[in-house]
């Protein structure tokens, strides 16, 4: 478990969520409320890590511990039968002319923390910015599965759990899903999280994310706790 010296500095330096980062927000939100876009927060608040905060503030307590966890299982699915991809280094979401838009199955072990200790939790995918993209945006959905993948590949029952939107233009480096509710619900229990990431809207664009290779290039889970 690693103590975070500056939660704000870390979140801004290593994670630029969908090109939003810490942009000023003007809207109907309030401090501590969720945000995805620059218009979601009210007054002079900022949108940082999906949370409306005061300028210079942080979305988690300053003395939070940050736990980073890699996926214990990862499968790229494509096609109507969900067969595994033969290109395991990248997962491609959206309008892909030469193949089916892919889906990404992830399994993470449940945290041993007590539920009340979980402040925030995020699932992050690192975008492959050197891959072809498009002029629009790709919306991604995170789905919760009751168990792991069936032998047939694609599960029959998905429960929509979270959303993210990846800019189709260069600049965004990470796609972030807020999974605080999911992680808190299973905190302190045995078992695993079973998640599926899929494009919900592509608008003529596509986006690729790293799955393996390099330092934390693949998907990872961040849990902030006290």
NORQUIUR-V273531 format. One record per backbone hydrogen bond with DSSP energy under -0.5 kcal/mol. CO is the residue of the C=O (numbers start at 1). NH is the residue of the N-H. E is the energy in kcal/mol with one decimal. If there is no record, write none. Layout:
<<CO | NH | E> <CO | NH | E>>
This chain:
<<1 | 3 | -0.5> <2 | 66 | -2.6> <3 | 5 | -0.7> <6 | 10 | -2.3> <7 | 11 | -2.5> <8 | 12 | -2.3> <9 | 13 | -2.2> <10 | 14 | -2.5> <11 | 15 | -1.0> <15 | 17 | -0.6> <16 | 18 | -0.8> <16 | 19 | -0.6> <16 | 173 | -0.8> <16 | 174 | -1.1> <17 | 20 | -2.7> <17 | 21 | -0.6> <20 | 23 | -1.7> <23 | 47 | -1.9> <27 | 43 | -0.5> <30 | 33 | -2.4> <33 | 52 | -2.9> <37 | 40 | -1.6> <38 | 26 | -1.7> <41 | 27 | -0.9> <42 | 45 | -1.9> <45 | 25 | -3.3> <46 | 48 | -0.7> <46 | 53 | -2.6> <48 | 51 | -1.0> <50 | 35 | -1.6> <51 | 48 | -2.7> <52 | 32 | -3.6> <53 | 46 | -3.2> <54 | 57 | -3.0> <61 | 64 | -1.8> <64 | 4 | -1.7> <65 | 67 | -0.5> <65 | 225 | -2.5> <66 | 2 | -1.2> <67 | 223 | -2.6> <69 | 221 | -3.0> <73 | 107 | -2.2> <75 | 77 | -0.5> <75 | 105 | -3.1> <76 | 85 | -1.8> <77 | 103 | -2.8> <78 | 83 | -0.9> <79 | 82 | -1.2> <81 | 154 | -0.6> <83 | 78 | -1.7> <87 | 90 | -1.0> <89 | 211 | -2.0> <89 | 212 | -0.8> <91 | 93 | -0.6> <91 | 209 | -2.3> <92 | 102 | -2.8> <93 | 207 | -2.4> <94 | 96 | -1.0> <95 | 97 | -0.6> <96 | 99 | -1.4> <102 | 199 | -0.5> <103 | 77 | -3.0> <103 | 105 | -0.5> <104 | 197 | -2.7> <105 | 75 | -2.0> <106 | 195 | -2.8> <107 | 72 | -2.6> <107 | 73 | -1.2> <108 | 193 | -3.7> <111 | 188 | -2.6> <114 | 117 | -2.1> <114 | 118 | -0.5> <115 | 118 | -1.3> <117 | 119 | -0.7> <117 | 226 | -1.2> <120 | 224 | -3.2> <121 | 179 | -2.0> <121 | 180 | -0.6> <122 | 222 | -2.9> <123 | 177 | -2.9> <124 | 220 | -1.9> <125 | 127 | -0.5> <125 | 175 | -2.9> <126 | 210 | -2.7> <127 | 129 | -1.2> <128 | 131 | -1.6> <136 | 168 | -0.7> <137 | 139 | -0.6> <138 | 166 | -3.0> <139 | 200 | -3.0> <139 | 201 | -1.3> <140 | 164 | -2.4> <141 | 143 | -0.5> <141 | 198 | -2.1> <142 | 161 | -3.2> <142 | 162 | -1.5> <143 | 196 | -2.3> <144 | 159 | -1.6> <150 | 153 | -1.7> <152 | 154 | -0.8> <158 | 160 | -0.5> <159 | 144 | -3.3> <162 | 142 | -3.0> <164 | 140 | -3.1> <165 | 167 | -0.5> <166 | 138 | -2.3> <168 | 134 | -1.1> <169 | 172 | -0.7> <172 | 171 | -0.5> <173 | 127 | -1.9> <174 | 18 | -1.7> <175 | 125 | -2.4> <177 | 123 | -2.3> <177 | 179 | -0.8> <179 | 183 | -2.7> <180 | 184 | -2.7> <181 | 185 | -1.9> <182 | 186 | -1.0> <183 | 187 | -0.7> <184 | 187 | -0.6> <186 | 189 | -1.7> <191 | 110 | -2.2> <193 | 108 | -1.8> <193 | 195 | -0.5> <194 | 145 | -2.9> <195 | 106 | -2.8> <196 | 143 | -2.8> <197 | 104 | -2.4> <198 | 141 | -3.2> <201 | 139 | -3.2> <202 | 205 | -1.6> <205 | 95 | -3.0> <207 | 93 | -3.1> <208 | 128 | -2.6> <209 | 91 | -2.2> <214 | 216 | -0.8> <214 | 217 | -0.8> <217 | 126 | -0.6> <219 | 71 | -0.9> <220 | 124 | -2.7> <221 | 69 | -2.6> <222 | 122 | -2.6> <223 | 67 | -2.8> <224 | 119 | -2.9> <224 | 120 | -1.3> <225 | 65 | -3.7>>
